[in-house]
Amino acid sequence: MTVIQEFAKHPLAKYLRLERFPHIWCEGCGDGIILNCFVKALDDLGINMDKLVVVSGIGCIGRVAGYIKCDSFHTTHGRPIALATGIKLANPKLTIAVISGDGDLFAIGGNHFIHAARRNVDMTVICSNNFNYGMTGGQFGPTTPLDSYTTTTPYGNIEHPFNLVHLAAAAGAVYVARWTALHVKRLTESIKKALQKKGFKFIEVISPCPEIYGRRNKLGKSIDIMKQYRQISQIRHGYDPAKAEITKEKIIVGEFIDIEKPTYGELLQKQFLKIQKKVMGG
Amino acid sequence: MTMQKEVLTGKHLMQGDVACAEGAIAAGCRFFAGYPITPATEIAERMARRMIEVSGMFVQMEDELASMAAIIGASWAGAKAMTATSGPGFSLMQENIGLAAMTETPCVIVNVMRGAPSTGQPTEGAQQDVMQSKWGSHGDYGIIALAPASVQEMFDLTIECFNLAETYRAPTFLLADGFTGHLWERVVIPPPEEIKIVERKKPLVSPDKYIPFKPDKDLVPPMAYFGEGYRVHVTGLTHNEHGYPKTDDPKIQSELVHRLSDKISKNSDKIVRTYEFMLEDAEVAVVAYGIPSRSSLNAVKRAREAGIKAGLLRLVTVWPFPEKKVEELSNNVKAIVVPEMNCGQVVREVERVAKETPVHFLSKIGGELHSPSDIFEVIRRAAKT
């Protein structure tokens, strides 16, 4: 029996395009864990896979769209949220999940992120934050910690990183959470919550990159990085995202924001009915 | 439910940009994403008002990168989708125009061309983005571009753009210019039943038998929408017929990229449209597209009055380039005159095809149209050689 045949017996295998496996991710990468949590969430919720669209950008996690058995779009670098906006607004009945990386969503795609959050377009955005551009061999990005080593910060990083949960909250996201790849059950629950909630939802997942970022910064193997997550992560639901900066000593995780706000689609529908009434009445 | 008329049948005094928006709605466009830019803004403004009336979707995006991405997404969600811009925005769109070409996404991009490069002359018309519309995104791919010369054609050719985009699953451009976009003229909008509308070719097989990027004989694959149960994977990477990335197989890259060009070039006889005026016995022919063809027609008439056997070939389709027409013409005339509002773009194509026949180029940039006498003078000189 081949590995894939063995794999096909897994209860979650029906959510995956098995012919696309093995995946491209390195041993110890957190992206597989995120995929696992995502499909577990789909299974728990009984999501209609014919009405789900997964959109991803460029980078290691970008390949995830091609692994999930639903309509999926692997877009240009940085543009998954803009493309997903078009899908959602053209067919509001679809459930949209954008799964992409820190560089894709917050460097080249940062503008689309803040504006989709501001508009409150109904979509769930999951960011695999591995602190560097892994696919191109490990360059620094918008979340790389100060003093870290990457191929383009050979003397240490001198750029201040984004605090993604603070950024998302400030831009208007109605649900903001952060977990690490260690928090499999909590992450799964968070994804479930996000998929059921209306509006722009954001989940950051701190994800180990042992082969590239980890190696250059002497973080050890994936298991060492996971141990580190366990030691320094603190669950603080409702914590002020502005104060949830990631440091070497501390990763605050949890649900930071969970509010209600009319979505773009809801406001549009309201406007549509108002105009319809006016035209009919006049 | 439709509250307002989708097709505004009747005679109107209308601005070019507005006629373009009405043409899109008549063609079935129900998704517009855009970003304000002179001289194309009026298209977005009209769409903002009209889309909601016809149960369509208007969204103003954060930039043109996003606008182009949004119409690709909307097209895959099943909507006929359009954006409108001018030079600076058109440059930003190139990235995702390549994505639309690679993923065979039907969509219409209106470029109301203005003086360039860079920010250039926002309020002046030009034809400086013609080569960019063919070659603007990286790589080889086929596109279609039509050039309107009147407000009526802003309406008619926008419909034609949608029909071609849907037929060939390729980004299709309305290459207008700032003069035509801002021009007010009479427009006759026919009743809906007289407007030819083409719908997208859908798969005729069940999802388990559907191969999303396997082309039919016309080289165009049938397209399933997101949400219909076909569970299609779409990627900008080189992909096989199943839509899955396959970037290390020379045969797959070669077949895919050749097909993206071939589906346009090999169907060019069906796509290309030109108009001919007084070419039967012509010795000097003007080859023009867009608004300079109007001054050209006047110049040709004036030349005839002066006893010069002149004629006009007007290219409605700029891309694919009407090679056969121009080649045939070059065999029948002594000289060709090409007026363009740029420093020489389509003239290069004419020269390539015309071979031995002398080609006289007449450039006009800066915010003025060619006057008929400008063109007449070149016709007269060409007739003497």
Interface residues (C-beta under 8 A of the other chain):
Chain A: R17 E19 R20 M49 D50 K51 V53 V55 R63 A65 G66 K69 C70 D71 S72 F73 H74 T75 T76 G78 R79 A82 L83 A84 T85 G86 I87 K88 L89 A90 N91 K93 L94 N111 H112 H115 L268 Q271 F272 I275 Q276 V279 M280
Chain B: M1 M3 Q4 R30 F31 A33 I52 E53 S55 M57 V59 M61 E62 D63 L65 A66 S67 A69 A70 I71 I72 G73 A74 S75 W76 A77 G78 A79 A81 E95 N96 G98 L99 Y225 F226 G227 E228 G229 Y230 R231 V232 H233 V234 T235 G236 L237 Y244 P245
